[in-house]
Amino acid sequence: MISVTDDASVADEPDMRALYDLLDDIYRGQERTTQAEIYRRAVAAELPPELLARIDALPEGEYAVDEASDLLGGSVA
């Protein structure tokens, strides 16, 4: 039986679904939030270190969900 993690290209990628779920939750009911709030919530959600590093690398400021998603490596589906 082969799982998706058996593919090396997929295995090396962080779990972006967890990031998208977090962004959906953070932006529910609001249009913008800060990098610090995204990072705080990502730590609380125990996202993988690779994703925390991406969020930490965002410049300080406020982001709309599409801006944050684009800067973090994808788009929220």
N, CA, C and O atoms as CSV, one atom per row, in Angstrom:
chain,resi,resn,atom,element,x,y,z
A,1,MET,N,N,0.838,-1.175,0.000
A,1,MET,CA,C,0.000,0.000,0.000
A,1,MET,C,C,0.880,1.233,0.000
A,1,MET,O,O,1.834,1.315,0.773
A,2,ILE,N,N,0.572,2.186,-0.852
A,2,ILE,CA,C,1.351,3.406,-0.972
A,2,ILE,C,C,0.519,4.565,-0.442
A,2,ILE,O,O,-0.651,4.722,-0.793
A,3,SER,N,N,1.144,5.375,0.410
A,3,SER,CA,C,0.459,6.571,0.897
A,3,SER,C,C,1.095,7.791,0.265
A,3,SER,O,O,2.171,7.696,-0.325
A,4,VAL,N,N,0.447,8.926,0.380
A,4,VAL,CA,C,0.978,10.144,-0.215
A,4,VAL,C,C,2.329,10.512,0.366
A,4,VAL,O,O,3.130,11.140,-0.326
A,5,THR,N,N,2.614,10.152,1.597
A,5,THR,CA,C,3.899,10.504,2.186
A,5,THR,C,C,5.033,9.642,1.648
A,5,THR,O,O,6.198,9.918,1.934
A,6,ASP,N,N,4.716,8.590,0.866
A,6,ASP,CA,C,5.756,7.789,0.252
A,6,ASP,C,C,6.398,8.517,-0.917
A,6,ASP,O,O,7.492,8.141,-1.340
A,7,ASP,N,N,5.761,9.536,-1.447
A,7,ASP,CA,C,6.309,10.343,-2.526
A,7,ASP,C,C,7.237,11.378,-1.911
A,7,ASP,O,O,6.799,12.195,-1.101
A,8,ALA,N,N,8.527,11.356,-2.287
A,8,ALA,CA,C,9.522,12.233,-1.669
A,8,ALA,C,C,9.171,13.702,-1.830
A,8,ALA,O,O,9.406,14.489,-0.914
A,9,SER,N,N,8.609,14.096,-2.981
A,9,SER,CA,C,8.288,15.507,-3.184
A,9,SER,C,C,7.178,15.964,-2.243
A,9,SER,O,O,7.162,17.122,-1.826
A,10,VAL,N,N,6.266,15.084,-1.909
A,10,VAL,CA,C,5.185,15.420,-0.991
A,10,VAL,C,C,5.676,15.329,0.444
A,10,VAL,O,O,5.292,16.148,1.279
A,11,ALA,N,N,6.509,14.360,0.742
A,11,ALA,CA,C,6.977,14.141,2.108
A,11,ALA,C,C,7.808,15.319,2.610
A,11,ALA,O,O,7.812,15.601,3.808
A,12,ASP,N,N,8.510,16.010,1.713
A,12,ASP,CA,C,9.353,17.125,2.110
A,12,ASP,C,C,8.575,18.415,2.317
A,12,ASP,O,O,9.118,19.370,2.873
A,13,GLU,N,N,7.327,18.471,1.888
A,13,GLU,CA,C,6.513,19.676,2.029
A,13,GLU,C,C,5.813,19.692,3.379
A,13,GLU,O,O,5.331,18.657,3.842
A,14,PRO,N,N,5.754,20.868,4.020
A,14,PRO,CA,C,4.992,20.946,5.269
A,14,PRO,C,C,3.506,20.762,4.986
A,14,PRO,O,O,3.066,20.917,3.847
A,15,ASP,N,N,2.750,20.439,5.998
A,15,ASP,CA,C,1.315,20.219,5.865
A,15,ASP,C,C,0.596,21.545,5.666
A,15,ASP,O,O,0.208,22.200,6.633
A,16,MET,N,N,0.420,21.937,4.410
A,16,MET,CA,C,-0.196,23.225,4.099
A,16,MET,C,C,-1.672,23.229,4.474
A,16,MET,O,O,-2.229,24.293,4.743
A,17,ARG,N,N,-2.317,22.070,4.497
A,17,ARG,CA,C,-3.736,22.032,4.881
A,17,ARG,C,C,-3.929,22.574,6.296
A,17,ARG,O,O,-4.892,23.290,6.570
A,18,ALA,N,N,-3.001,22.226,7.192
A,18,ALA,CA,C,-3.085,22.736,8.563
A,18,ALA,C,C,-2.986,24.259,8.579
A,18,ALA,O,O,-3.679,24.921,9.353
A,19,LEU,N,N,-2.128,24.813,7.729
A,19,LEU,CA,C,-1.993,26.270,7.635
A,19,LEU,C,C,-3.272,26.882,7.100
A,19,LEU,O,O,-3.753,27.877,7.640
A,20,TYR,N,N,-3.828,26.306,6.050
A,20,TYR,CA,C,-5.058,26.849,5.467
A,20,TYR,C,C,-6.222,26.775,6.454
A,20,TYR,O,O,-7.030,27.700,6.537
A,21,ASP,N,N,-6.305,25.680,7.195
A,21,ASP,CA,C,-7.354,25.555,8.213
A,21,ASP,C,C,-7.183,26.622,9.291
A,21,ASP,O,O,-8.159,27.218,9.747
A,22,LEU,N,N,-5.936,26.856,9.691
A,22,LEU,CA,C,-5.664,27.889,10.694
A,22,LEU,C,C,-6.062,29.266,10.177
A,22,LEU,O,O,-6.701,30.038,10.892
A,23,LEU,N,N,-5.686,29.577,8.935
A,23,LEU,CA,C,-6.037,30.883,8.361
A,23,LEU,C,C,-7.553,31.039,8.264
A,23,LEU,O,O,-8.087,32.109,8.556
A,24,ASP,N,N,-8.241,29.983,7.858
A,24,ASP,CA,C,-9.712,30.037,7.812
A,24,ASP,C,C,-10.276,30.382,9.179
A,24,ASP,O,O,-11.186,31.204,9.294
A,25,ASP,N,N,-9.735,29.755,10.212
A,25,ASP,CA,C,-10.210,29.992,11.566
A,25,ASP,C,C,-9.891,31.415,12.035
A,25,ASP,O,O,-10.742,32.087,12.618
A,26,ILE,N,N,-8.675,31.865,11.778
A,26,ILE,CA,C,-8.257,33.205,12.212
A,26,ILE,C,C,-9.097,34.285,11.546
A,26,ILE,O,O,-9.510,35.243,12.200
A,27,TYR,N,N,-9.348,34.139,10.262
A,27,TYR,CA,C,-10.027,35.198,9.514
A,27,TYR,C,C,-11.551,35.092,9.548
A,27,TYR,O,O,-12.237,35.914,8.940
A,28,ARG,N,N,-12.082,34.111,10.237
A,28,ARG,CA,C,-13.536,33.989,10.351
A,28,ARG,C,C,-14.073,35.214,11.091
A,28,ARG,O,O,-13.778,35.408,12.270
A,29,GLY,N,N,-14.854,36.031,10.406
A,29,GLY,CA,C,-15.467,37.192,11.024
A,29,GLY,C,C,-14.625,38.450,11.037
A,29,GLY,O,O,-15.035,39.460,11.610
A,30,GLN,N,N,-13.452,38.412,10.417
A,30,GLN,CA,C,-12.632,39.623,10.337
A,30,GLN,C,C,-11.885,39.661,9.018
A,30,GLN,O,O,-11.591,38.622,8.426
A,31,GLU,N,N,-11.580,40.869,8.564
A,31,GLU,CA,C,-10.942,41.033,7.260
A,31,GLU,C,C,-9.426,41.029,7.324
A,31,GLU,O,O,-8.773,40.560,6.392
A,32,ARG,N,N,-8.849,41.544,8.412
A,32,ARG,CA,C,-7.404,41.655,8.516
A,32,ARG,C,C,-6.948,41.240,9.908
A,32,ARG,O,O,-7.693,41.350,10.882
A,33,THR,N,N,-5.717,40.764,9.981
A,33,THR,CA,C,-5.104,40.464,11.276
A,33,THR,C,C,-3.605,40.645,11.157
A,33,THR,O,O,-3.067,40.732,10.053
A,34,THR,N,N,-2.937,40.702,12.285
A,34,THR,CA,C,-1.506,40.981,12.282
A,34,THR,C,C,-0.672,39.713,12.130
A,34,THR,O,O,-1.138,38.602,12.384
A,35,GLN,N,N,0.564,39.913,11.711
A,35,GLN,CA,C,1.523,38.819,11.629
A,35,GLN,C,C,1.703,38.198,13.007
A,35,GLN,O,O,1.794,36.976,13.133
A,36,ALA,N,N,1.757,39.034,14.042
A,36,ALA,CA,C,1.953,38.539,15.400
A,36,ALA,C,C,0.799,37.629,15.836
A,36,ALA,O,O,1.026,36.607,16.482
A,37,GLU,N,N,-0.431,37.998,15.485
A,37,GLU,CA,C,-1.589,37.167,15.842
A,37,GLU,C,C,-1.567,35.847,15.076
A,37,GLU,O,O,-1.877,34.801,15.647
A,38,ILE,N,N,-1.209,35.879,13.802
A,38,ILE,CA,C,-1.107,34.645,13.010
A,38,ILE,C,C,-0.063,33.729,13.638
A,38,ILE,O,O,-0.298,32.533,13.804
A,39,TYR,N,N,1.092,34.295,13.987
A,39,TYR,CA,C,2.168,33.495,14.576
A,39,TYR,C,C,1.739,32.921,15.931
A,39,TYR,O,O,1.967,31.742,16.204
A,40,ARG,N,N,1.120,33.747,16.775
A,40,ARG,CA,C,0.671,33.296,18.091
A,40,ARG,C,C,-0.288,32.117,17.960
A,40,ARG,O,O,-0.168,31.122,18.676
A,41,ARG,N,N,-1.240,32.240,17.039
A,41,ARG,CA,C,-2.226,31.174,16.852
A,41,ARG,C,C,-1.588,29.933,16.235
A,41,ARG,O,O,-1.997,28.814,16.546
A,42,ALA,N,N,-0.592,30.113,15.366
A,42,ALA,CA,C,0.096,28.973,14.765
A,42,ALA,C,C,0.875,28.185,15.814
A,42,ALA,O,O,0.898,26.955,15.781
A,43,VAL,N,N,1.512,28.893,16.743
A,43,VAL,CA,C,2.228,28.227,17.830
A,43,VAL,C,C,1.238,27.458,18.700
A,43,VAL,O,O,1.488,26.307,19.060
A,44,ALA,N,N,0.122,28.088,19.035
A,44,ALA,CA,C,-0.894,27.436,19.865
A,44,ALA,C,C,-1.466,26.196,19.177
A,44,ALA,O,O,-1.821,25.221,19.839
A,45,ALA,N,N,-1.553,26.238,17.842
A,45,ALA,CA,C,-2.077,25.103,17.079
A,45,ALA,C,C,-1.007,24.042,16.818
A,45,ALA,O,O,-1.283,23.010,16.206
A,46,GLU,N,N,0.215,24.305,17.288
A,46,GLU,CA,C,1.334,23.373,17.133
A,46,GLU,C,C,1.610,23.030,15.672
A,46,GLU,O,O,1.807,21.866,15.323
A,47,LEU,N,N,1.621,24.066,14.817
A,47,LEU,CA,C,2.000,23.857,13.424
A,47,LEU,C,C,3.464,23.432,13.351
A,47,LEU,O,O,4.244,23.747,14.250
A,48,PRO,N,N,3.841,22.727,12.299
A,48,PRO,CA,C,5.226,22.263,12.157
A,48,PRO,C,C,6.214,23.443,12.113
A,48,PRO,O,O,5.856,24.543,11.694
A,49,PRO,N,N,7.454,23.202,12.549
A,49,PRO,CA,C,8.465,24.263,12.578
A,49,PRO,C,C,8.668,24.963,11.230
A,49,PRO,O,O,8.943,26.162,11.192
A,50,GLU,N,N,8.534,24.227,10.131
A,50,GLU,CA,C,8.717,24.830,8.809
A,50,GLU,C,C,7.673,25.920,8.560
A,50,GLU,O,O,7.987,26.974,8.009
A,51,LEU,N,N,6.437,25.658,8.968
A,51,LEU,CA,C,5.371,26.645,8.784
A,51,LEU,C,C,5.529,27.809,9.755
A,51,LEU,O,O,5.275,28.959,9.395
A,52,LEU,N,N,5.945,27.516,10.984
A,52,LEU,CA,C,6.188,28.596,11.944
A,52,LEU,C,C,7.282,29.530,11.434
A,52,LEU,O,O,7.189,30.747,11.596
A,53,ALA,N,N,8.314,28.962,10.821
A,53,ALA,CA,C,9.397,29.787,10.275
A,53,ALA,C,C,8.888,30.685,9.150
A,53,ALA,O,O,9.293,31.844,9.057
A,54,ARG,N,N,8.009,30.167,8.297
A,54,ARG,CA,C,7.428,30.989,7.224
A,54,ARG,C,C,6.623,32.145,7.795
A,54,ARG,O,O,6.735,33.281,7.334
A,55,ILE,N,N,5.812,31.847,8.802
A,55,ILE,CA,C,4.986,32.890,9.410
A,55,ILE,C,C,5.869,33.920,10.113
A,55,ILE,O,O,5.622,35.122,10.017
A,56,ASP,N,N,6.891,33.450,10.816
A,56,ASP,CA,C,7.796,34.343,11.523
A,56,ASP,C,C,8.541,35.267,10.559
A,56,ASP,O,O,8.907,36.384,10.924
A,57,ALA,N,N,8.762,34.800,9.338
A,57,ALA,CA,C,9.481,35.591,8.340
A,57,ALA,C,C,8.620,36.685,7.698
A,57,ALA,O,O,9.147,37.564,7.018
A,58,LEU,N,N,7.310,36.637,7.908
A,58,LEU,CA,C,6.448,37.697,7.368
A,58,LEU,C,C,6.826,39.030,8.007
A,58,LEU,O,O,7.082,39.086,9.210
A,59,PRO,N,N,6.866,40.100,7.222
A,59,PRO,CA,C,7.080,41.415,7.826
A,59,PRO,C,C,5.933,41.747,8.778
A,59,PRO,O,O,4.792,41.342,8.557
A,60,GLU,N,N,6.247,42.485,9.833
A,60,GLU,CA,C,5.202,42.903,10.770
A,60,GLU,C,C,4.173,43.733,10.030
A,60,GLU,O,O,4.501,44.438,9.076
A,61,GLY,N,N,2.948,43.649,10.464
A,61,GLY,CA,C,1.878,44.418,9.841
A,61,GLY,C,C,0.604,43.613,9.805
A,61,GLY,O,O,0.530,42.506,10.337
A,62,GLU,N,N,-0.403,44.190,9.167
A,62,GLU,CA,C,-1.698,43.528,9.028
A,62,GLU,C,C,-1.834,42.939,7.636
A,62,GLU,O,O,-1.316,43.477,6.657
A,63,TYR,N,N,-2.544,41.820,7.571
A,63,TYR,CA,C,-2.740,41.112,6.317
A,63,TYR,C,C,-4.187,40.679,6.164
A,63,TYR,O,O,-4.838,40.286,7.133
A,64,ALA,N,N,-4.681,40.754,4.938
A,64,ALA,CA,C,-5.938,40.113,4.579
A,64,ALA,C,C,-5.611,38.644,4.341
A,64,ALA,O,O,-4.447,38.295,4.143
A,65,VAL,N,N,-6.615,37.785,4.357
A,65,VAL,CA,C,-6.377,36.349,4.221
A,65,VAL,C,C,-5.671,36.007,2.908
A,65,VAL,O,O,-4.787,35.150,2.900
A,66,ASP,N,N,-6.037,36.652,1.806
A,66,ASP,CA,C,-5.383,36.335,0.537
A,66,ASP,C,C,-3.926,36.788,0.527
A,66,ASP,O,O,-3.075,36.121,-0.062
A,67,GLU,N,N,-3.634,37.904,1.168
A,67,GLU,CA,C,-2.256,38.374,1.251
A,67,GLU,C,C,-1.403,37.400,2.078
A,67,GLU,O,O,-0.315,37.005,1.660
A,68,ALA,N,N,-1.907,37.027,3.238
A,68,ALA,CA,C,-1.174,36.100,4.103
A,68,ALA,C,C,-0.961,34.766,3.408
A,68,ALA,O,O,0.137,34.211,3.449
A,69,SER,N,N,-1.981,34.260,2.785
A,69,SER,CA,C,-1.880,32.980,2.104
A,69,SER,C,C,-0.852,33.020,0.973
A,69,SER,O,O,-0.024,32.118,0.848
A,70,ASP,N,N,-0.909,34.060,0.160
A,70,ASP,CA,C,0.052,34.195,-0.943
A,70,ASP,C,C,1.490,34.258,-0.421
A,70,ASP,O,O,2.382,33.606,-0.964
A,71,LEU,N,N,1.703,35.030,0.614
A,71,LEU,CA,C,3.058,35.180,1.171
A,71,LEU,C,C,3.559,33.927,1.861
A,71,LEU,O,O,4.767,33.717,1.978
A,72,LEU,N,N,2.643,33.100,2.315
A,72,LEU,CA,C,3.040,31.867,3.015
A,72,LEU,C,C,3.151,30.669,2.090
A,72,LEU,O,O,3.469,29.567,2.535
A,73,GLY,N,N,2.892,30.877,0.805
A,73,GLY,CA,C,3.173,29.801,-0.126
A,73,GLY,C,C,1.994,29.126,-0.768
A,73,GLY,O,O,2.107,27.971,-1.179
A,74,GLY,N,N,0.887,29.780,-0.869
A,74,GLY,CA,C,-0.238,29.146,-1.529
A,74,GLY,C,C,-1.461,30.027,-1.485
A,74,GLY,O,O,-1.387,31.222,-1.202
A,75,SER,N,N,-2.566,29.417,-1.767
A,75,SER,CA,C,-3.827,30.154,-1.688
A,75,SER,C,C,-4.832,29.341,-0.900
A,75,SER,O,O,-4.842,28.112,-0.962
A,76,VAL,N,N,-5.659,30.023,-0.175
A,76,VAL,CA,C,-6.673,29.342,0.624
A,76,VAL,C,C,-7.781,28.880,-0.312
A,76,VAL,O,O,-8.389,29.679,-1.024
A,77,ALA,N,N,-8.029,27.581,-0.295
A,77,ALA,CA,C,-9.041,27.021,-1.199
A,77,ALA,C,C,-10.422,27.210,-0.624
A,77,ALA,O,O,-11.408,26.804,-1.239
